[in-house]
C-alpha cells in the first residue's frame, strides 16, 4: 500500500478496482492497476476467504 500512498503524495492519479475474492484476481493483478480493494465490510467475505486471492497477487 505504500506505493499507492507515494503516488498520491507525489500528485499522481491512481487507478484501482473493487473486486471479489472469487473474481479473476490473476488477470487483474497483472492488468497495471495501482491497487485492488477487497470489500470485507459490505460483502459477506471472511478474512480466511481472502488467502487464495492474496496468494495469487503475491509478487505482482
mmCIF file of the N, C-alpha and C atoms, coordinates in Angstrom:
data_MODEL
# 
_entry.id   MODEL 
# 
loop_
_atom_site.group_PDB 
_atom_site.id 
_atom_site.type_symbol 
_atom_site.label_atom_id 
_atom_site.label_alt_id 
_atom_site.label_comp_id 
_atom_site.label_asym_id 
_atom_site.label_entity_id 
_atom_site.label_seq_id 
_atom_site.pdbx_PDB_ins_code 
_atom_site.Cartn_x 
_atom_site.Cartn_y 
_atom_site.Cartn_z 
_atom_site.occupancy 
_atom_site.B_iso_or_equiv 
_atom_site.pdbx_formal_charge 
_atom_site.auth_seq_id 
_atom_site.auth_comp_id 
_atom_site.auth_asym_id 
_atom_site.auth_atom_id 
_atom_site.pdbx_PDB_model_num 
ATOM 1   N N  . UNK A 1 1  ? 0.826   -1.195  0.000   1.00 0.00 ? 1  UNK A N  1 
ATOM 2   C CA . UNK A 1 1  ? 0.000   0.000   0.000   1.00 0.00 ? 1  UNK A CA 1 
ATOM 3   C C  . UNK A 1 1  ? 0.867   1.254   0.000   1.00 0.00 ? 1  UNK A C  1 
ATOM 4   N N  . UNK A 1 2  ? 2.100   1.150   0.430   1.00 0.00 ? 2  UNK A N  1 
ATOM 5   C CA . UNK A 1 2  ? 2.962   2.319   0.444   1.00 0.00 ? 2  UNK A CA 1 
ATOM 6   C C  . UNK A 1 2  ? 3.193   2.885   -0.947  1.00 0.00 ? 2  UNK A C  1 
ATOM 7   N N  . UNK A 1 3  ? 3.234   2.033   -1.959  1.00 0.00 ? 3  UNK A N  1 
ATOM 8   C CA . UNK A 1 3  ? 3.426   2.515   -3.325  1.00 0.00 ? 3  UNK A CA 1 
ATOM 9   C C  . UNK A 1 3  ? 2.271   3.420   -3.740  1.00 0.00 ? 3  UNK A C  1 
ATOM 10  N N  . UNK A 1 4  ? 1.060   3.069   -3.366  1.00 0.00 ? 4  UNK A N  1 
ATOM 11  C CA . UNK A 1 4  ? -0.107  3.900   -3.687  1.00 0.00 ? 4  UNK A CA 1 
ATOM 12  C C  . UNK A 1 4  ? -0.017  5.228   -2.945  1.00 0.00 ? 4  UNK A C  1 
ATOM 13  N N  . UNK A 1 5  ? 0.343   5.186   -1.671  1.00 0.00 ? 5  UNK A N  1 
ATOM 14  C CA . UNK A 1 5  ? 0.494   6.423   -0.900  1.00 0.00 ? 5  UNK A CA 1 
ATOM 15  C C  . UNK A 1 5  ? 1.559   7.319   -1.516  1.00 0.00 ? 5  UNK A C  1 
ATOM 16  N N  . UNK A 1 6  ? 2.667   6.727   -1.924  1.00 0.00 ? 6  UNK A N  1 
ATOM 17  C CA . UNK A 1 6  ? 3.743   7.506   -2.536  1.00 0.00 ? 6  UNK A CA 1 
ATOM 18  C C  . UNK A 1 6  ? 3.279   8.167   -3.823  1.00 0.00 ? 6  UNK A C  1 
ATOM 19  N N  . UNK A 1 7  ? 2.524   7.440   -4.641  1.00 0.00 ? 7  UNK A N  1 
ATOM 20  C CA . UNK A 1 7  ? 1.995   8.022   -5.875  1.00 0.00 ? 7  UNK A CA 1 
ATOM 21  C C  . UNK A 1 7  ? 1.065   9.190   -5.573  1.00 0.00 ? 7  UNK A C  1 
ATOM 22  N N  . UNK A 1 8  ? 0.188   9.022   -4.598  1.00 0.00 ? 8  UNK A N  1 
ATOM 23  C CA . UNK A 1 8  ? -0.743  10.090  -4.235  1.00 0.00 ? 8  UNK A CA 1 
ATOM 24  C C  . UNK A 1 8  ? -0.009  11.304  -3.684  1.00 0.00 ? 8  UNK A C  1 
ATOM 25  N N  . UNK A 1 9  ? 0.989   11.080  -2.838  1.00 0.00 ? 9  UNK A N  1 
ATOM 26  C CA . UNK A 1 9  ? 1.766   12.190  -2.265  1.00 0.00 ? 9  UNK A CA 1 
ATOM 27  C C  . UNK A 1 9  ? 2.501   12.973  -3.343  1.00 0.00 ? 9  UNK A C  1 
ATOM 28  N N  . UNK A 1 10 ? 2.887   12.286  -4.417  1.00 0.00 ? 10 UNK A N  1 
ATOM 29  C CA . UNK A 1 10 ? 3.604   12.962  -5.497  1.00 0.00 ? 10 UNK A CA 1 
ATOM 30  C C  . UNK A 1 10 ? 2.653   13.640  -6.479  1.00 0.00 ? 10 UNK A C  1 
ATOM 31  N N  . UNK A 1 11 ? 1.351   13.569  -6.198  1.00 0.00 ? 11 UNK A N  1 
ATOM 32  C CA . UNK A 1 11 ? 0.374   14.239  -7.040  1.00 0.00 ? 11 UNK A CA 1 
ATOM 33  C C  . UNK A 1 11 ? -0.132  13.414  -8.210  1.00 0.00 ? 11 UNK A C  1 
ATOM 34  N N  . UNK A 1 12 ? 0.278   12.169  -8.295  1.00 0.00 ? 12 UNK A N  1 
ATOM 35  C CA . UNK A 1 12 ? -0.164  11.315  -9.391  1.00 0.00 ? 12 UNK A CA 1 
ATOM 36  C C  . UNK A 1 12 ? -1.554  10.771  -9.112  1.00 0.00 ? 12 UNK A C  1 
ATOM 37  N N  . UNK A 1 13 ? -2.235  10.403  -10.155 1.00 0.00 ? 13 UNK A N  1 
ATOM 38  C CA . UNK A 1 13 ? -3.540  9.764   -10.059 1.00 0.00 ? 13 UNK A CA 1 
ATOM 39  C C  . UNK A 1 13 ? -3.335  8.258   -9.988  1.00 0.00 ? 13 UNK A C  1 
ATOM 40  N N  . UNK A 1 14 ? -4.070  7.608   -9.097  1.00 0.00 ? 14 UNK A N  1 
ATOM 41  C CA . UNK A 1 14 ? -4.003  6.149   -9.013  1.00 0.00 ? 14 UNK A CA 1 
ATOM 42  C C  . UNK A 1 14 ? -5.334  5.569   -9.472  1.00 0.00 ? 14 UNK A C  1 
ATOM 43  N N  . UNK A 1 15 ? -5.266  4.398   -10.064 1.00 0.00 ? 15 UNK A N  1 
ATOM 44  C CA . UNK A 1 15 ? -6.462  3.735   -10.576 1.00 0.00 ? 15 UNK A CA 1 
ATOM 45  C C  . UNK A 1 15 ? -6.496  2.322   -10.015 1.00 0.00 ? 15 UNK A C  1 
ATOM 46  N N  . UNK A 1 16 ? -7.650  1.940   -9.489  1.00 0.00 ? 16 UNK A N  1 
ATOM 47  C CA . UNK A 1 16 ? -7.803  0.609   -8.925  1.00 0.00 ? 16 UNK A CA 1 
ATOM 48  C C  . UNK A 1 16 ? -9.207  0.098   -9.146  1.00 0.00 ? 16 UNK A C  1 
ATOM 49  N N  . UNK A 1 17 ? -9.490  -1.023  -8.525  1.00 0.00 ? 17 UNK A N  1 
ATOM 50  C CA . UNK A 1 17 ? -10.801 -1.641  -8.684  1.00 0.00 ? 17 UNK A CA 1 
ATOM 51  C C  . UNK A 1 17 ? -11.215 -2.325  -7.397  1.00 0.00 ? 17 UNK A C  1 
ATOM 52  N N  . UNK A 1 18 ? -12.512 -2.294  -7.127  1.00 0.00 ? 18 UNK A N  1 
ATOM 53  C CA . UNK A 1 18 ? -13.089 -3.083  -6.038  1.00 0.00 ? 18 UNK A CA 1 
ATOM 54  C C  . UNK A 1 18 ? -13.410 -4.448  -6.625  1.00 0.00 ? 18 UNK A C  1 
ATOM 55  N N  . UNK A 1 19 ? -12.907 -5.491  -5.983  1.00 0.00 ? 19 UNK A N  1 
ATOM 56  C CA . UNK A 1 19 ? -13.019 -6.828  -6.561  1.00 0.00 ? 19 UNK A CA 1 
ATOM 57  C C  . UNK A 1 19 ? -13.558 -7.827  -5.552  1.00 0.00 ? 19 UNK A C  1 
ATOM 58  N N  . UNK A 1 20 ? -14.036 -8.923  -6.080  1.00 0.00 ? 20 UNK A N  1 
ATOM 59  C CA . UNK A 1 20 ? -14.472 -10.053 -5.271  1.00 0.00 ? 20 UNK A CA 1 
ATOM 60  C C  . UNK A 1 20 ? -13.321 -11.045 -5.198  1.00 0.00 ? 20 UNK A C  1 
ATOM 61  N N  . UNK A 1 21 ? -13.119 -11.678 -4.053  1.00 0.00 ? 21 UNK A N  1 
ATOM 62  C CA . UNK A 1 21 ? -12.037 -12.664 -3.981  1.00 0.00 ? 21 UNK A CA 1 
ATOM 63  C C  . UNK A 1 21 ? -12.271 -13.859 -4.901  1.00 0.00 ? 21 UNK A C  1 
ATOM 64  N N  . UNK A 1 22 ? -13.480 -14.003 -5.410  1.00 0.00 ? 22 UNK A N  1 
ATOM 65  C CA . UNK A 1 22 ? -13.788 -15.099 -6.325  1.00 0.00 ? 22 UNK A CA 1 
ATOM 66  C C  . UNK A 1 22 ? -13.603 -14.712 -7.787  1.00 0.00 ? 22 UNK A C  1 
ATOM 67  N N  . UNK A 1 23 ? -13.212 -13.459 -8.027  1.00 0.00 ? 23 UNK A N  1 
ATOM 68  C CA . UNK A 1 23 ? -13.042 -12.997 -9.398  1.00 0.00 ? 23 UNK A CA 1 
ATOM 69  C C  . UNK A 1 23 ? -11.728 -13.468 -9.997  1.00 0.00 ? 23 UNK A C  1 
ATOM 70  N N  . UNK A 1 24 ? -11.410 -12.973 -11.168 1.00 0.00 ? 24 UNK A N  1 
ATOM 71  C CA . UNK A 1 24 ? -10.169 -13.352 -11.849 1.00 0.00 ? 24 UNK A CA 1 
ATOM 72  C C  . UNK A 1 24 ? -9.033  -12.466 -11.350 1.00 0.00 ? 24 UNK A C  1 
ATOM 73  N N  . UNK A 1 25 ? -8.556  -12.770 -10.154 1.00 0.00 ? 25 UNK A N  1 
ATOM 74  C CA . UNK A 1 25 ? -7.561  -11.948 -9.482  1.00 0.00 ? 25 UNK A CA 1 
ATOM 75  C C  . UNK A 1 25 ? -6.239  -11.945 -10.242 1.00 0.00 ? 25 UNK A C  1 
ATOM 76  N N  . UNK A 1 26 ? -5.821  -13.069 -10.787 1.00 0.00 ? 26 UNK A N  1 
ATOM 77  C CA . UNK A 1 26 ? -4.541  -13.132 -11.500 1.00 0.00 ? 26 UNK A CA 1 
ATOM 78  C C  . UNK A 1 26 ? -4.529  -12.148 -12.665 1.00 0.00 ? 26 UNK A C  1 
ATOM 79  N N  . UNK A 1 27 ? -5.612  -12.096 -13.429 1.00 0.00 ? 27 UNK A N  1 
ATOM 80  C CA . UNK A 1 27 ? -5.686  -11.180 -14.555 1.00 0.00 ? 27 UNK A CA 1 
ATOM 81  C C  . UNK A 1 27 ? -5.646  -9.734  -14.068 1.00 0.00 ? 27 UNK A C  1 
ATOM 82  N N  . UNK A 1 28 ? -6.417  -9.434  -13.033 1.00 0.00 ? 28 UNK A N  1 
ATOM 83  C CA . UNK A 1 28 ? -6.451  -8.069  -12.524 1.00 0.00 ? 28 UNK A CA 1 
ATOM 84  C C  . UNK A 1 28 ? -5.127  -7.659  -11.894 1.00 0.00 ? 28 UNK A C  1 
ATOM 85  N N  . UNK A 1 29 ? -4.461  -8.583  -11.218 1.00 0.00 ? 29 UNK A N  1 
ATOM 86  C CA . UNK A 1 29 ? -3.183  -8.265  -10.581 1.00 0.00 ? 29 UNK A CA 1 
ATOM 87  C C  . UNK A 1 29 ? -2.127  -7.893  -11.619 1.00 0.00 ? 29 UNK A C  1 
ATOM 88  N N  . UNK A 1 30 ? -2.237  -8.438  -12.812 1.00 0.00 ? 30 UNK A N  1 
ATOM 89  C CA . UNK A 1 30 ? -1.277  -8.150  -13.880 1.00 0.00 ? 30 UNK A CA 1 
ATOM 90  C C  . UNK A 1 30 ? -1.776  -7.091  -14.860 1.00 0.00 ? 30 UNK A C  1 
ATOM 91  N N  . UNK A 1 31 ? -2.878  -6.431  -14.550 1.00 0.00 ? 31 UNK A N  1 
ATOM 92  C CA . UNK A 1 31 ? -3.501  -5.510  -15.501 1.00 0.00 ? 31 UNK A CA 1 
ATOM 93  C C  . UNK A 1 31 ? -2.910  -4.109  -15.493 1.00 0.00 ? 31 UNK A C  1 
ATOM 94  N N  . UNK A 1 32 ? -2.054  -3.815  -14.525 1.00 0.00 ? 32 UNK A N  1 
ATOM 95  C CA . UNK A 1 32 ? -1.487  -2.473  -14.452 1.00 0.00 ? 32 UNK A CA 1 
ATOM 96  C C  . UNK A 1 32 ? -2.223  -1.547  -13.506 1.00 0.00 ? 32 UNK A C  1 
ATOM 97  N N  . UNK A 1 33 ? -3.271  -2.042  -12.855 1.00 0.00 ? 33 UNK A N  1 
ATOM 98  C CA . UNK A 1 33 ? -3.959  -1.232  -11.853 1.00 0.00 ? 33 UNK A CA 1 
ATOM 99  C C  . UNK A 1 33 ? -3.014  -0.959  -10.691 1.00 0.00 ? 33 UNK A C  1 
ATOM 100 N N  . UNK A 1 34 ? -3.212  0.170   -10.034 1.00 0.00 ? 34 UNK A N  1 
ATOM 101 C CA . UNK A 1 34 ? -2.365  0.523   -8.898  1.00 0.00 ? 34 UNK A CA 1 
ATOM 102 C C  . UNK A 1 34 ? -2.772  -0.200  -7.622  1.00 0.00 ? 34 UNK A C  1 
ATOM 103 N N  . UNK A 1 35 ? -4.036  -0.574  -7.513  1.00 0.00 ? 35 UNK A N  1 
ATOM 104 C CA . UNK A 1 35 ? -4.487  -1.295  -6.321  1.00 0.00 ? 35 UNK A CA 1 
ATOM 105 C C  . UNK A 1 35 ? -5.745  -2.093  -6.622  1.00 0.00 ? 35 UNK A C  1 
ATOM 106 N N  . UNK A 1 36 ? -5.975  -3.108  -5.802  1.00 0.00 ? 36 UNK A N  1 
ATOM 107 C CA . UNK A 1 36 ? -7.228  -3.859  -5.793  1.00 0.00 ? 36 UNK A CA 1 
ATOM 108 C C  . UNK A 1 36 ? -7.794  -3.756  -4.390  1.00 0.00 ? 36 UNK A C  1 
ATOM 109 N N  . UNK A 1 37 ? -9.078  -3.496  -4.284  1.00 0.00 ? 37 UNK A N  1 
ATOM 110 C CA . UNK A 1 37 ? -9.739  -3.335  -2.995  1.00 0.00 ? 37 UNK A CA 1 
ATOM 111 C C  . UNK A 1 37 ? -10.700 -4.496  -2.773  1.00 0.00 ? 37 UNK A C  1 
ATOM 112 N N  . UNK A 1 38 ? -10.468 -5.236  -1.708  1.00 0.00 ? 38 UNK A N  1 
ATOM 113 C CA . UNK A 1 38 ? -11.379 -6.308  -1.314  1.00 0.00 ? 38 UNK A CA 1 
ATOM 114 C C  . UNK A 1 38 ? -12.295 -5.751  -0.231  1.00 0.00 ? 38 UNK A C  1 
ATOM 115 N N  . UNK A 1 39 ? -13.564 -5.579  -0.542  1.00 0.00 ? 39 UNK A N  1 
ATOM 116 C CA . UNK A 1 39 ? -14.523 -5.008  0.405   1.00 0.00 ? 39 UNK A CA 1 
ATOM 117 C C  . UNK A 1 39 ? -15.006 -6.094  1.356   1.00 0.00 ? 39 UNK A C  1 
ATOM 118 N N  . UNK A 1 40 ? -14.462 -6.097  2.559   1.00 0.00 ? 40 UNK A N  1 
ATOM 119 C CA . UNK A 1 40 ? -14.870 -7.090  3.557   1.00 0.00 ? 40 UNK A CA 1 
ATOM 120 C C  . UNK A 1 40 ? -15.878 -6.522  4.542   1.00 0.00 ? 40 UNK A C  1 
ATOM 121 N N  . UNK A 1 41 ? -16.206 -5.246  4.401   1.00 0.00 ? 41 UNK A N  1 
ATOM 122 C CA . UNK A 1 41 ? -17.191 -4.644  5.297   1.00 0.00 ? 41 UNK A CA 1 
ATOM 123 C C  . UNK A 1 41 ? -18.608 -4.806  4.763   1.00 0.00 ? 41 UNK A C  1 
ATOM 124 N N  . UNK A 1 42 ? -18.786 -4.625  3.468   1.00 0.00 ? 42 UNK A N  1 
ATOM 125 C CA . UNK A 1 42 ? -20.127 -4.630  2.886   1.00 0.00 ? 42 UNK A CA 1 
ATOM 126 C C  . UNK A 1 42 ? -20.454 -5.914  2.141   1.00 0.00 ? 42 UNK A C  1 
ATOM 127 N N  . UNK A 1 43 ? -19.551 -6.857  2.160   1.00 0.00 ? 43 UNK A N  1 
ATOM 128 C CA . UNK A 1 43 ? -19.779 -8.135  1.479   1.00 0.00 ? 43 UNK A CA 1 
ATOM 129 C C  . UNK A 1 43 ? -19.570 -9.266  2.482   1.00 0.00 ? 43 UNK A C  1 
ATOM 130 N N  . UNK A 1 44 ? -20.289 -10.359 2.312   1.00 0.00 ? 44 UNK A N  1 
ATOM 131 C CA . UNK A 1 44 ? -20.152 -11.474 3.260   1.00 0.00 ? 44 UNK A CA 1 
ATOM 132 C C  . UNK A 1 44 ? -18.881 -12.288 2.997   1.00 0.00 ? 44 UNK A C  1 
ATOM 133 N N  . UNK A 1 45 ? -17.732 -11.666 3.234   1.00 0.00 ? 45 UNK A N  1 
ATOM 134 C CA . UNK A 1 45 ? -16.442 -12.309 2.993   1.00 0.00 ? 45 UNK A CA 1 
ATOM 135 C C  . UNK A 1 45 ? -15.670 -12.349 4.299   1.00 0.00 ? 45 UNK A C  1 
ATOM 136 N N  . UNK A 1 46 ? -15.202 -13.526 4.659   1.00 0.00 ? 46 UNK A N  1 
ATOM 137 C CA . UNK A 1 46 ? -14.359 -13.645 5.838   1.00 0.00 ? 46 UNK A CA 1 
ATOM 138 C C  . UNK A 1 46 ? -12.899 -13.516 5.415   1.00 0.00 ? 46 UNK A C  1 
ATOM 139 N N  . UNK A 1 47 ? -12.077 -13.053 6.337   1.00 0.00 ? 47 UNK A N  1 
ATOM 140 C CA . UNK A 1 47 ? -10.669 -12.838 6.036   1.00 0.00 ? 47 UNK A CA 1 
ATOM 141 C C  . UNK A 1 47 ? -10.015 -14.103 5.476   1.00 0.00 ? 47 UNK A C  1 
ATOM 142 N N  . UNK A 1 48 ? -10.339 -15.260 6.033   1.00 0.00 ? 48 UNK A N  1 
ATOM 143 C CA . UNK A 1 48 ? -9.716  -16.504 5.562   1.00 0.00 ? 48 UNK A CA 1 
ATOM 144 C C  . UNK A 1 48 ? -10.038 -16.794 4.100   1.00 0.00 ? 48 UNK A C  1 
ATOM 145 N N  . UNK A 1 49 ? -11.140 -16.247 3.602   1.00 0.00 ? 49 UNK A N  1 
ATOM 146 C CA . UNK A 1 49 ? -11.501 -16.433 2.197   1.00 0.00 ? 49 UNK A CA 1 
ATOM 147 C C  . UNK A 1 49 ? -10.613 -15.607 1.267   1.00 0.00 ? 49 UNK A C  1 
ATOM 148 N N  . UNK A 1 50 ? -9.909  -14.631 1.824   1.00 0.00 ? 50 UNK A N  1 
ATOM 149 C CA . UNK A 1 50 ? -9.039  -13.788 1.011   1.00 0.00 ? 50 UNK A CA 1 
ATOM 150 C C  . UNK A 1 50 ? -7.680  -14.429 0.738   1.00 0.00 ? 50 UNK A C  1 
ATOM 151 N N  . UNK A 1 51 ? -7.286  -15.412 1.538   1.00 0.00 ? 51 UNK A N  1 
ATOM 152 C CA . UNK A 1 51 ? -5.951  -16.000 1.395   1.00 0.00 ? 51 UNK A CA 1 
ATOM 153 C C  . UNK A 1 51 ? -5.629  -16.456 -0.025  1.00 0.00 ? 51 UNK A C  1 
ATOM 154 N N  . UNK A 1 52 ? -6.487  -17.228 -0.691  1.00 0.00 ? 52 UNK A N  1 
ATOM 155 C CA . UNK A 1 52 ? -6.141  -17.646 -2.059  1.00 0.00 ? 52 UNK A CA 1 
ATOM 156 C C  . UNK A 1 52 ? -5.951  -16.453 -3.005  1.00 0.00 ? 52 UNK A C  1 
ATOM 157 N N  . UNK A 1 53 ? -6.798  -15.442 -2.882  1.00 0.00 ? 53 UNK A N  1 
ATOM 158 C CA . UNK A 1 53 ? -6.675  -14.267 -3.746  1.00 0.00 ? 53 UNK A CA 1 
ATOM 159 C C  . UNK A 1 53 ? -5.379  -13.517 -3.457  1.00 0.00 ? 53 UNK A C  1 
ATOM 160 N N  . UNK A 1 54 ? -5.048  -13.360 -2.188  1.00 0.00 ? 54 UNK A N  1 
ATOM 161 C CA . UNK A 1 54 ? -3.820  -12.657 -1.820  1.00 0.00 ? 54 UNK A CA 1 
ATOM 162 C C  . UNK A 1 54 ? -2.584  -13.436 -2.253  1.00 0.00 ? 54 UNK A C  1 
ATOM 163 N N  . UNK A 1 55 ? -2.628  -14.740 -2.161  1.00 0.00 ? 55 UNK A N  1 
ATOM 164 C CA . UNK A 1 55 ? -1.500  -15.555 -2.620  1.00 0.00 ? 55 UNK A CA 1 
ATOM 165 C C  . UNK A 1 55 ? -1.331  -15.450 -4.131  1.00 0.00 ? 55 UNK A C  1 
ATOM 166 N N  . UNK A 1 56 ? -2.435  -15.338 -4.850  1.00 0.00 ? 56 UNK A N  1 
ATOM 167 C CA . UNK A 1 56 ? -2.374  -15.160 -6.301  1.00 0.00 ? 56 UNK A CA 1 
ATOM 168 C C  . UNK A 1 56 ? -1.695  -13.848 -6.653  1.00 0.00 ? 56 UNK A C  1 
ATOM 169 N N  . UNK A 1 57 ? -1.955  -12.818 -5.856  1.00 0.00 ? 57 UNK A N  1 
ATOM 170 C CA . UNK A 1 57 ? -1.402  -11.492 -6.122  1.00 0.00 ? 57 UNK A CA 1 
ATOM 171 C C  . UNK A 1 57 ? 0.045   -11.349 -5.665  1.00 0.00 ? 57 UNK A C  1 
ATOM 172 N N  . UNK A 1 58 ? 0.509   -12.212 -4.822  1.00 0.00 ? 58 UNK A N  1 
ATOM 173 C CA . UNK A 1 58 ? 1.847   -12.095 -4.237  1.00 0.00 ? 58 UNK A CA 1 
ATOM 174 C C  . UNK A 1 58 ? 2.904   -11.898 -5.329  1.00 0.00 ? 58 UNK A C  1 
ATOM 175 N N  . UNK A 1 59 ? 3.689   -10.868 -5.146  1.00 0.00 ? 59 UNK A N  1 
ATOM 176 C CA . UNK A 1 59 ? 4.793   -10.626 -6.070  1.00 0.00 ? 59 UNK A CA 1 
ATOM 177 C C  . UNK A 1 59 ? 4.432   -9.834  -7.307  1.00 0.00 ? 59 UNK A C  1 
ATOM 178 N N  . UNK A 1 60 ? 3.191   -9.390  -7.426  1.00 0.00 ? 60 UNK A N  1 
ATOM 179 C CA . UNK A 1 60 ? 2.832   -8.601  -8.612  1.00 0.00 ? 60 UNK A CA 1 
ATOM 180 C C  . UNK A 1 60 ? 2.878   -7.136  -8.285  1.00 0.00 ? 60 UNK A C  1 
# 
